[in-house]
Amino acid sequence: MGSAYRRGQLQRYDEWYAKSKSGYDKIRFCGEQARHDGLQYFWIDTCCIDKSSSTELQEAINSMYRWYRDAAKCYVYLADVPRLALDADVNSSQLPWESSFRKSRWFTRGWTLQELVAPASVEFFSKEGEQLGNKRSLERYIHEVTGIPVKTLRGSSLSDFSVPERMSWAEKRETTRKEDKAYSLLGIFDVYMPLIYGEGRENAFKRLRDEIDKSSKGKSLSLTFI
C-alpha cells in the first residue's frame, strides 16, 4: 500500500516536472494544432531526435531540410511574442505584437533558417497559441528582419541565389555548439557531410566549403565564411 502510494507520488511529480519544462507548452500546442488541422503526426526537433545516438543525430541533421520541405505544415511557436504585447516605443500604426515579433529570438537562431525557408507552409503563433499569420502574409516583416529576399520566402529555388547570398542569410544567426553554425546550413546548400563535434567552427566551415565546391562541379567560388 505504501509502495503504491509512493509510486503514485512519483508519477504525479514526473507529470508536474514535465509540465514545468520550458518546452512543454510548445509540445502541447503543436499536438493540439496538428489535431485541429487534421494531421495525424507531428515532429519537433527539440525532442524527437535522440542526441545520445550519433547515428540518429547525423541522419536527422543531414535530412532535416528535406523533412521540413516535405512537411504539410510547419508551425512556429513564438514563446517570446505575447499576442497583445505592447512596448513603450510601439506606435499606433503597428500591430500590438509587431515589435515583439521583430525582436523574437527565433530569427537569431541558426537552425531556424531552414525551418523558415524549406517548407511551403509556415504559420506563426503567439505565446498563447493564437495565429499571427503565415510566411506569405508576414513576408514584409520577415524580409526586413532577416534580409531574406521575398521571392525566397515565396518558394523560389535556392539554386537561383548565389552561395555568398545564401551564406549572408545566416550571418547574424547563432548556435549553441560552434560546429552547428556550419551544420545548420547543409540543406541550404543541398550538401551532405558527416558531423564531427569537437572539430571547431573553422574546420566545420572548411569541410562545408569543400562540399559546396564539389556540388558546384569545380566552379571557382569566392566565399567568406561566418
C-alpha positions in Angstrom: 0.0 0.0 0.0 2.7 2.4 1.0 4.8 1.4 -2.1 1.8 2.0 -4.4 1.3 5.4 -2.7 4.9 6.3 -3.3 4.7 5.3 -6.9 1.7 7.5 -7.3 3.5 10.4 -5.8 6.4 9.8 -8.1 4.1 9.7 -11.1 2.5 13.0 -10.1 5.9 14.5 -9.6 7.1 13.4 -13.0 4.0 14.8 -14.6 4.4 18.1 -12.7 8.1 18.2 -13.7 7.4 17.6 -17.3 4.8 20.3 -17.4 7.2 22.8 -15.8 9.8 22.3 -18.5 10.2 25.3 -20.9 9.4 23.1 -24.0 6.1 21.6 -22.6 3.9 24.4 -23.9 5.4 24.1 -27.4 4.8 20.4 -27.5 1.2 20.7 -26.2 0.5 23.5 -28.6 1.9 21.5 -31.6 -0.2 18.5 -30.8 -3.4 20.5 -30.4 -2.8 22.5 -33.6 -1.9 19.4 -35.6 -5.2 17.8 -34.4 -7.1 20.9 -35.3 -5.6 20.8 -38.8 -6.5 17.2 -39.3 -2.8 16.0 -39.3 -2.1 12.5 -37.9 1.6 13.0 -36.9 3.8 15.9 -35.8 7.6 16.1 -35.3 9.5 18.5 -33.1 13.3 18.8 -33.5 14.0 19.6 -29.8 12.6 16.3 -28.5 12.2 13.9 -31.5 16.0 13.3 -32.0 17.9 11.0 -29.8 21.1 13.1 -29.4 22.8 10.4 -27.5 22.9 8.4 -30.7 25.5 9.8 -33.1 24.0 7.8 -35.9 20.4 9.2 -35.4 21.7 12.7 -34.9 23.8 12.6 -38.1 20.9 11.2 -40.1 18.5 13.9 -38.7 20.8 16.8 -39.3 21.5 15.7 -42.9 17.8 15.0 -43.6 16.2 17.9 -41.7 15.9 20.3 -44.6 14.2 17.7 -46.6 11.8 16.8 -43.8 10.8 20.5 -43.4 10.4 20.9 -47.2 8.1 17.9 -47.4 6.0 18.7 -44.3 2.3 19.5 -44.8 2.7 22.5 -42.4 5.4 24.0 -40.3 4.3 25.7 -37.0 6.5 28.4 -35.4 5.6 28.8 -31.8 7.0 32.1 -30.6 7.2 31.8 -26.8 8.6 35.4 -26.6 5.8 37.0 -28.5 2.6 37.6 -26.4 -0.5 38.2 -28.6 -1.2 41.6 -27.0 2.3 42.7 -26.1 2.8 46.5 -26.2 6.2 48.1 -25.9 6.7 51.7 -24.9 8.2 52.5 -28.3 5.3 50.9 -30.3 3.4 53.5 -32.4 -0.3 53.3 -33.1 0.1 52.1 -36.7 1.8 48.9 -35.6 0.0 45.6 -34.7 0.1 45.0 -31.0 2.6 42.2 -31.3 4.7 43.5 -34.2 7.6 44.9 -32.1 7.9 41.6 -30.1 7.7 39.6 -33.4 10.6 41.6 -34.9 12.7 41.0 -31.8 11.9 37.3 -31.4 14.9 35.1 -30.7 13.6 32.7 -33.3 15.0 35.0 -36.0 18.5 34.8 -34.5 18.9 31.0 -34.2 21.0 29.1 -36.7 18.7 26.1 -37.0 15.5 28.1 -37.7 16.8 29.4 -41.1 15.9 26.1 -42.8 12.6 26.0 -40.8 11.7 29.3 -42.5 13.0 28.7 -46.0 12.3 25.0 -46.7 8.6 24.5 -46.0 5.9 25.7 -48.4 3.6 26.4 -45.5 4.9 28.2 -42.3 2.4 29.5 -39.8 3.4 31.8 -36.9 1.7 31.6 -33.5 1.9 33.7 -30.3 2.8 32.5 -26.9 -0.9 32.0 -26.3 -1.2 29.8 -29.4 -3.1 32.4 -31.5 -2.1 32.5 -35.1 -0.3 35.8 -36.1 -0.1 35.0 -39.8 1.9 32.9 -42.2 5.1 33.2 -44.3 3.2 34.9 -47.1 1.1 37.3 -45.0 4.1 38.3 -42.8 6.7 38.3 -45.6 7.4 42.1 -45.3 8.3 41.8 -41.7 10.3 38.6 -42.2 12.2 40.2 -45.0 13.0 43.3 -43.0 14.2 41.3 -40.0 16.2 38.6 -41.8 17.2 40.2 -45.1 16.0 37.1 -46.9 14.5 38.1 -50.3 10.7 37.9 -50.6 11.0 35.6 -53.6 12.8 33.1 -51.4 10.0 33.2 -48.9 7.6 32.6 -51.8 9.3 29.4 -52.7 11.9 30.3 -55.4 14.6 27.6 -55.8 17.6 28.2 -53.6 19.8 27.5 -56.7 18.5 30.9 -58.0 20.6 32.5 -55.3 24.4 32.7 -55.2 26.4 30.9 -52.5 27.6 34.2 -50.9 24.0 35.5 -50.9 22.6 32.3 -49.1 25.5 32.5 -46.7 24.6 36.1 -45.8 21.2 34.9 -44.6 22.9 33.1 -41.7 25.5 35.8 -40.9 23.8 37.1 -37.7 22.4 33.8 -36.5 23.9 31.8 -33.7 24.0 28.2 -32.5 24.9 26.8 -29.1 27.5 24.4 -30.4 30.2 26.0 -32.6 30.1 23.4 -35.3 26.3 23.7 -35.8 26.8 27.1 -37.3 28.1 25.2 -40.4 26.0 22.0 -40.0 22.7 24.0 -39.9 23.5 25.2 -43.5 23.7 21.7 -45.1 20.2 21.8 -46.5 20.6 25.5 -47.6 23.4 24.4 -49.9 22.0 20.9 -50.7 25.1 19.1 -49.5 25.7 16.2 -47.1 28.6 15.5 -44.8 29.5 13.7 -41.6 29.3 15.5 -38.3 32.5 15.8 -36.2 31.7 17.6 -33.0 34.9 18.9 -31.5 36.4 19.9 -34.8 35.6 23.6 -34.2 33.7 26.1 -36.3 36.6 26.9 -38.7 37.1 23.2 -39.6 33.4 22.6 -40.0 33.1 25.5 -42.4 36.2 24.3 -44.3 34.5 21.0 -44.9 31.3 22.7 -45.8 33.1 24.8 -48.4 34.7 21.7 -49.8 31.3 20.0 -50.2 29.9 23.2 -51.8 32.8 23.2 -54.2 32.1 19.6 -55.2 28.4 20.3 -55.8 29.3 23.3 -57.9 31.3 21.0 -60.2 34.6 22.7 -59.7 33.4 26.3 -60.3 35.7 28.8 -58.6 33.8 30.3 -55.6 34.9 33.3 -53.6 33.4 32.9 -50.2 33.6 34.5 -46.8 32.5 32.0 -44.2 30.9 33.2 -41.0 
